[in-house]
Amino acid sequence: MTATASTASTASMDVLFELFDGLPRQGPGSNAATRRAWDLLGAVPPRPTVLDIGCGSGMQTLELARLMGDGRIIAMDIHQPYLDILHRRATAERLDGIIETVNCSMDAMTFAPGTFDVIWSEGAIYLIGFEQGLAIGQRLLKPGGYLVVSEITWFTAAPSPELVQFWHDEQIDIRTEEENVQRIDRAGYQCLAHFRLPQEAWWDDFYLLLEQKIAPLPRKYRDDPERLAVVNNQQREIDLYRAYAHQYGYVFYMMQRQVS
Ligand SMILES: C[S@@+](CC[C@H](N)C(=O)[O-])C[C@H]1O[C@@H](n2cnc3c(N)ncnc32)[C@H](O)[C@@H]1O
């Protein structure tokens, strides 16, 4: 998980981008999960207009474009190198007619109200806050439009204190599935479905590769306490998941904006 740009120093952001650059994705997920979430939506209109918030290098954006076949996806992120990779991948697959990359922060979007049929965000809405993400959907979705987010979620009402402390220190507000469904209802959506991301979707395209990138860095940054702390913290995040994957994980929430 990356820290918010507003709370992390330049050195911390540099080392985070060093860790995440070159990975197939920048958070837990899989094409199978993206497909499953898409299939759980009702009738998406033909040639939909889609916004992918915090797309990273766009593994899920490309899968959405393959599923749609036609339409338009605005893939948005604040890290230009990720957008460049996505653009290259989209061009190679001839999906560049569907995918447009936009460098913009999720808290500075100026799209007209009611622009999108679908808003998608895998592992990124936590950066602005779940409820703030729901509010963005209410503003930018057409009535009846769909919001899909994957959000880190407790699977137990009593998570281990060391987990609670770690995520508190990361300034990430984690709730249970029940609490998130209540927040979805209160924000004016129908929660169509939700499902847990399987553990292999944390490991296969993300944590196992991230661990390989982490391995040489403690030595590289042994005289740089700030960067070393970021590297060690990232390894600790992975170690905690290895120990406590039954207590938390990502959950996909599929929602529909109420018509009135
Ligand atoms: C955990 S990654 C998830 C990336 C991608 N959705 C995935 O699942 O692989 C979070 C992404 O949000 C981006 N990001 C961070 N702050 C952002 C902001 N304020 N606005 C838009 N994107 C942001 C990061 O650059 C990163 O690509």
The ligand as an ORCA input file, in Angstrom:
! r2SCAN-3c Opt
* xyz 0 1
  C      -2.323      0.485     -4.376
  S      -2.103      1.247     -5.972
  C      -3.378      0.423     -6.920
  C      -3.109      0.493     -8.408
  C      -4.045     -0.352     -9.281
  N      -5.415      0.035     -9.160
  C      -3.884     -1.821     -8.944
  O      -4.778     -2.396     -8.316
  O      -2.842     -2.382     -9.310
  C      -2.758      2.874     -5.714
  C      -2.586      3.788     -6.922
  O      -3.160      5.055     -6.613
  C      -2.310      6.059     -7.142
  N      -2.563      7.290     -6.393
  C      -2.036      7.691     -5.197
  N      -2.570      8.867     -4.815
  C      -3.444      9.210     -5.803
  C      -4.294     10.337     -6.004
  N      -4.340     11.330     -5.103
  N      -5.063     10.379     -7.102
  C      -5.023      9.374     -8.034
  N      -4.241      8.284     -7.903
  C      -3.464      8.210     -6.799
  C      -0.912      5.518     -6.994
  O       0.008      6.152     -7.872
  C      -1.140      4.046     -7.318
  O      -0.985      3.806     -8.692
*
